[in-house]
Amino acid sequence: MADRWVLSVGIDKSLDPNWGAVPYAESAAGEIAKALGNSAMLLGSQATKAVVESKLRKIKKSAKSGDTVVVWFAGRGLSKGGRGYLAAWDTQTDDPTETALSVRDLLKDLSATKASHVIVLLDVGVGPELAGFDSHLDERELESLFADSAKAVCVSTCTPGEESTAAGNLKASTATRLILDALTGQARKAATTVGTVTALTLYQYLTDELPRSLRKHFDHGVSQTTRLYGEQNATAILIDLAPLLGAGNSTLLDPERLKRVVFRTESGGRVKELSGFRKSFQLPEIATPSARKFIAKCATDDLREDLNRLYGSAREHLGYKRKDIDTAVDAEGIGTLRTPDFEYTIRLTLDTDDPTQVTWRREVGAFSDPGFLRGPGFKSLFGTLFDQLVFEFDQPVDVEAWIDRLEDKPQTGVKLHVESDGSACEITLAGFNGRMRIERAALTVRGRGHDSAGLLDQFLAFLRNFGSLGERLKLKA
């Protein structure tokens, strides 16, 4: 049986005080070690250069073919002349290259093990300025080292040169808290359909969730970009959570399959009614790219007015401060409003069949907490605005196979309408006030006169009341 060998290193404060403090590095390393198991854990003064190298030698001797070696490091880093170094507890700022851990040598030792996979997780932000050195790891070196490796992959919580942010209420760096959620089964989105967390799924999860977490916990303008090095080895498994997550055959609405979930509504309008359209302008005759840009420019004030209206309501009903809300309008006719709780977009498109007409699509999603949908704030802001609940798929659905499963065992009260080419179907159910449409790219729940959040209630009621049908939503990924 394959084993996982883990070395978890965290250093809050070093022997040399010039390195400064790295808040929560040690507590996070302890939690990482606990989550991954079979770990050698080195915290603070335990993490000397000699001890770290000793632990790596022991892992090198113990690992066998098929095993996975995981190294977590939270602390300081620096570089010089294209070579990067990790600061051990006893690394001296006046002689760092001799007293720090060379990234190149570290990866060389790890790659020399018999293990089939090596996963390096780094939470190393920008550090203090040292004469003659860069205060961060060397990105080109990381790209080169891992690109040339046959077995190693690296997920870094930030791009070299960026700060690794930490929030007191999280009691960890921002990215580390997300990683811990992923490793302990609290973030189903970070796992594959079979319940494994790989270097790739972890990276994708951080890429999606870290910006949202930063907006929630920090002032406007704070950024941090997760990096993946050695993408060719990124399918290496960090941890198997299948027993915890109850993973098996993926369902149609499995989080691994889903790209996003949004509430949506669409309405029509005329080009000549856009605030920026003038009588002297000529109406588009064909929906060309230039025509789309033209109508987007004409709609700039309309988009801003819509965002301003929601901006004021959000401040009134949810008590947001100015810095809590970001708004933007781009040249493609898309307006966006982001808050710590949700993201709202309004998009203008030109009708391809009749270019004198436009469609306004409004959406809200990216909810930080599903409970927000049940609260008074959501109802105050959106009320009955939305008439669609849309589950967009990251992986196309085999609609024909799903239809065949349903038709093989018809159920009372279920009406199935199938398009002739099998690319989509629509379901209506007795007692279900609405309808569902399943296409290769999305499942859409359409309501009839219910409040926006009620769309979700309708769908959940469907799953409860038609359990056997719900079971048949299962498809192999």
N, C-alpha and C positions, 0 to 999 in steps of 0.2 A: 504493500500500500504506500502511495506517495505521501510524503510529509511536507509540512511547511515550517521553515526555519526563519525566525524573526529576530532582528536586532532593532530595538527601539531606543533612540537616544534623544534626550531633551535637556537643554541647558538654559535655565533662567538667568543666572548670574555666573560669570566666569571668575577664575582666580585673579586675572588682570581686569580691574574695574573699568579700564578704558573701552572694553567691548560694550559696555552699557547693558541694560536689562532686556530680556526677551520674555514678556509676560506670558504666563501659563504654558511655557514650553515643556516644563517637567510634568505638570499634571496631565497635559495632553498626551505626552509620550507614555505615561502610565496607562491612560485609558486605551490608547492604541494597542499597547501590549496585551491588555486584558481582552480586548475585542478579538485580536488575531490568535492569541494563545501560543503555546510552545515558544515563549519569547525570552530572549536575553534583554533585560531592561537596564539601561544605564542613565541615571538621572543626576544632574548637577555634578558634584565633585567626584562621583563614580566614573564619569565620562572623560577620563584622561585619554590622551593620545595612545598611551601604551595599553590601557585596558580595552579601548575600542578595537585596536588592532588585534589584541589577544582574542577577543570574542569572535572576530571575523575569522581568525585562523581555526578556531574550534568548529565554527559552522562549516568552513571549507572542508575539514576532515570528516564531518558527520554527514553532509548532504550527499545524496546518491541520485542516480538517474531517475527522472520522473518527479523529483522534489521541486519545491519552489522556495527561493530565498527572498525574504522581504526585509528591506532596510528603511526605517523611518528616522529622519533627522530633522529636529527643530532647534534652530539656534542661529549663529552668525556664519557668514561666508565672505570671502574676498577673492580677488584674482589679480594676476600680474603676468604680462606677456603671454596672454592666451591660456594660462593655467589657473584653474580654480582650486580653492581650498576651503574645507569646513573647519571652523574653529572648535577644537576640543575644549574641555573645561580649563586645562592648563596651558592653552596656546597663549603666547606672549605677543603683544602688539609691536614690540621692538624686534622680534625675530619670528614672524609668522610662518614663513615658508618651511622652517625647520621644525616648528612645534605644532603645526596644524596638520590636518588630514588631507592629502592630495586627492582630489576627485578622480583624477586619471588613475592613480594607483589603487584607489578604492574599487573602481569599476573593473580594473584588471584582475584584482584578487577575487572579486565576486564572479567574474566570468570564468575564472579558472576552476571553480567548483564543479562537481559532477552534476549539480542540479540542472534541470531542464529549463527553468525559468528564473529570472532575477528581476524583481520589482523594487525600484527605488522611489520612495516618497519623500519629497523635500518641502519643508516649510521654512524657507530661508529668505528673509527679506533684506532690504538694503541696510547696511550697518554704518558704523562710524567711519569717518575719513581717516585713512592712514597714508602718510607720505609715500609716494611711489606705488601705491596699490589702488585698484578699484574696490569700492566698498560693497561689492556683490560678486556672485559667481559669473563666470564667462559664458554667455549664451552660445556663442559659436562653438566653444569646446563641448558643451553639453549636446548640442545638435550633432556634432561630428562623432563624439564617442558613442552615443547610443545608436546613431544611424549605422555605424560600422559593426554593431554588436549582433551576434547571432541569437542571443537569448535575453538581453536586458532591455527594460523599458523604464522610463522615468516619468512620474507625474509631479510637477512642481506647482505649488499653490499660487505662485506669482512669477511673473517674468523678471529675470535678473535686472536689478535696478529699481524695482518697485518695492514698496513697503508691504510686509505681510501684516494686514490690519488685525487688530484684536479689540473686542468689545467686552467691557467688564461684566455685563449681564449674561454673556455667553460663557464666561470663565474659560475661554480658549480663543485662539485666533479664529477669525471669521470662517476661513476655509476649513480649519481643523474640525470645527463643530459640525460642518456639513459632512466631512469624511467620516466622523464618528457615527453620524446618523446613518450613513450608507453601510458601514461595517456592522452595525447592530440591528439592521432590518427596519429602521425607522423611516428609511427613504426607499420605498419600493421602486421608485423611478431609477435608482442607481444600479439595479440588478437586471440581469437578462431574464428572458421568459422562463428559463429553467432554474432561476433563483441564484445564479452566481454573480458576484461582483468582480468584474475584470478591471484591468488598468484602463481600458477604453471606456467602459460604462461609467467608471468613476470620474474620468476626465470629462466625459460628456455631461454628467450630472453637475459637476462643479461649474462647467462652462455655462450651463443654464441657470443654476441657482445662486451662484456667488454674486452676480450683479444685483439680483433682487435682494439678497441679504445685506449687501452694502447700502442700498437705498434705504433699507429699513433701519439700520443701526448707525448710519453716519450722515454727515452733512453732504449737501450736493457737491459733486465734483470728485469724490473719493472713488478711485478705480483700482482694480487689481485683476490681472489676467492670468488664468491658469494655463500652463504649458504642458504639452505632451512631447516627449523625446523618445525616439525608437518606436515609431508607430507600427513598424512591421512586427513587433512583438507584443502589441497592446492587447491581444486576446488572452494573455496570461491571467489566470484566475487568482484573485486575492483571497477570496473567501466564498464558501458555498453556503448560502442561506436557505437552500430549498426546504429543509425540515422546518425552519422558522416561518418561512413565507408560504408554505404549503404550495410550492410551485409544481407545475406539471404541464399539461397541455395548456397553451395560452388561450384565453378567451378573447373574444372580439374586442373587448374593452380592456385588455391587459395593459398596464402602464408601460410595458416595454414596447407595445405596438403603438401607443398613442403619442402623437407629436404635441398636441395641445387640446385644451377644452375651453370653449368660449360660448358666451351668450351672444346672439346675433339678431339683428333686424335690418331689413332693407326697404328702401322707399325710392320712388322715382321722382324725377324732376325734369325741367327743361333747361337747355343750355342758356337760352336767352334770359332766364330768371336768375342766373348767377350774378352776384353783386358786382363782379368786375367786368361783366359783358356790356358792351356799349352798342347803341343802335347802328353805329358805323361799322361794326365788326361783321364779318361774314360767317354764317353758320357752317360747321364742318359738314362735308359731304361723305367723307370716308373716315373711319376710326383709325387713322394712322398714328404713329408715335408722336409726330409733331402736333397733331390735333389733340392728343391726350395731354401733352404738355401745355397746350394753349388753354384747354378748359381747366387744368389744374391751377394755372396762373389766375384765371378768372375767378376761381373759387377760393382763393387764399383768404379773403376776408370772411367768407362764410365758414370756413374751417376754423379760423381763429375765434369767431363768435361762438361757435358750438363748444369749443374747448373752454373759453372764458366762462360760459354759462355753467359748465360742469365744475370748473375750478372754484367758482363762487359757492356752488352748492356743497362741494366736498369740504371746503373750509367751514361752512356753516354747520353742516350736519355731523362731520367727523372730527372737527376741531384741529385740522391740519395747520401747521405753520407754513409760511412761504417756502422754506427750504425742503419741506416734505413732498412738494409736488413739482414735477418737471413737465413742461409742455413744449411741443415742437411741431412745426408744419414744414414738410419737405416739398421739393419741386415736383414730386410725382402725384400730388393730390392726396397726401396722407397726413392726418393730424394725430398726434399721440399725447396722452396724458398719463403719467406714471405716478403712483403713490406707494406708500409702504404696504398697502393692502391689495391693490389691483392695478391693472393696466387697461386703459381704454383707448380705442382707436376709431377714427372716422375716416373712411376712404371713399373717394369719388372716382367713378369709372364712367367711361363713355360707352353708350350702347352701340354695339357693333352692327346691329340690324337697323337702327335708326339713330345716326350720329347727332341728331338734334336733341336727343334725350340723354339723361344721365341717371346713374344709380348711386344712391348714398348707402354705404354699408357701415353700420355701427357695431362694434364688438367690445366686450369686456371679458377679461380673463386674467391669467397669471396671478391667481389669488394666493396670497401668502398663507392664508388659513381658511380652510373650507367653511369654518364656522361663521365667517364674515357674511356668507350668503344668507344665513338665517337671522342676521342681526338687523336692527332698525335702520342702520346706515345704508345698507344695500337697497332696502325698499324705498328709503327717502330719496336716494339718488336716481334709481332706475325704474321703480314702480312697475308699470306694465309696458315699458318700452320694448323689451325683447320678446320675440315670438318664436325664437329658435334656440335650441341647445345643441351645439355642434361638437362632436368628438372627431378630431382630425387624426388620421393614421399616418405614422411615420413609415410603416410597411404596408403595401397594398393588400387589400383583403380579397380572397378568392370568393367573390359574391356567388358565383354559380354553385360552388360546393356548399355554401351556407344555405342557398335556396333548396338544393337537393336534400339536405338533412331535414329541413323543415317540411318539405313535401312528402318525405318518406313516412312521416308520422304526423299527419294533420291533427290540429288541436281545435276543439270547440271554441268558438268565439274569436278565432283568428282569421282574418282575411289577408291574403297575400296577393299583391299586384306586382307582376314581373314584367320588366321591359323585354322586348323581343330578342335583343342581343345578349341578355343575361348580365348586363353591366350594372344593373341597379334593381332594387325592389323596394316596395313600400308596404308597410304593415299597419293595419288598423285592428284594434282589439276592442271587444265588448267591455264597456266600463272604463275604457281608457280615452280620456277626452283629448284626443290629438292623434298624431300619426308619426311613424318612424320611417325614415328613408335610409337605406343602406346602399352606399356606393363603394367603389374600390378605395376611394381616398377619405371617406368620412361616413359617419352615422349622424343623422340629423333628426332631432326630436322637434316637431312643430306643434305648438299649443293652439288652443282656441279660446282666447279671451281670459287666460289666467295671468296672474302676476308673473314677473320674470323668474323669481326663485321657484315659483310653482312648477316651472318646466322640469326642474330637477326632481321635485316631489312626484310628478307624474311618471317620470322614468323609473324612479326607485319603486314606486307602487307597481309598475309593470313587472319589474324583476321579482317582487314579492308575490304577486298574485298569479303570475304565469311562470312559476319556477321551472317546470319541465321545459318550457320554451326557452327560458333563460339559459338552461343547461346546454341547449342546442346552439347557443351562440359560440360554443367552443370550436375552434379551428386550430389546426397545427400551424405553428409559426413558419 
